[in-house]
Amino acid sequence: MVDYTQPIEELPLMLVQLTRFYDIDQGVAIGVSISHPLTDGFGAIRFINSWARMARGETLETSELFPPLPLVLGSSDNLAEQGKKISAVTLKLTSEQVEKLKKQANDQSHKEGLRSYSRYEAITAYIWIYASKARELDHLQ
């Protein structure tokens, strides 16, 4: 159950609800709610389709898990990005590490009259910085 009286930055980024129907066919329905900053509609559909394929025991191709990387600023195609090695990592952060990232973000750029960065914003910025370094992008990308 989600408490919608919390500030928006404290709400879950993704919710999944499974409903079982015990009537005639005993079917199921899966409801998915994904925060738009996490992905767009196309990405959400790709995620749900991949999830369904995995649930059926099918394997996924690397190209399905990792669509072409986005364009680099000033580039008209993503050919250079397509040639780069791709790997997946799992990022596990403790609550202490998350609070440390949040404190760092707020200590570095807190301006008078602006709200503090949320945990989500601090983690997203951290991931973006290191993903950009891994892609060997210019620091202004």
Secondary structure, 3 states (H helix, E strand, C coil): CCCCCCCHHHCCCEEEEEEECCCCCCCEEEEEEECCCCCCHHHHHHHHHHHHHHHCCCCCCHHHHCCCCCCCCCCCCCHHHHCCCCCCCCCCCCHHHHHHHHHHHHHHHCCCCCCCCCHHHHHHHHHHHHHHHHCCCCCCC
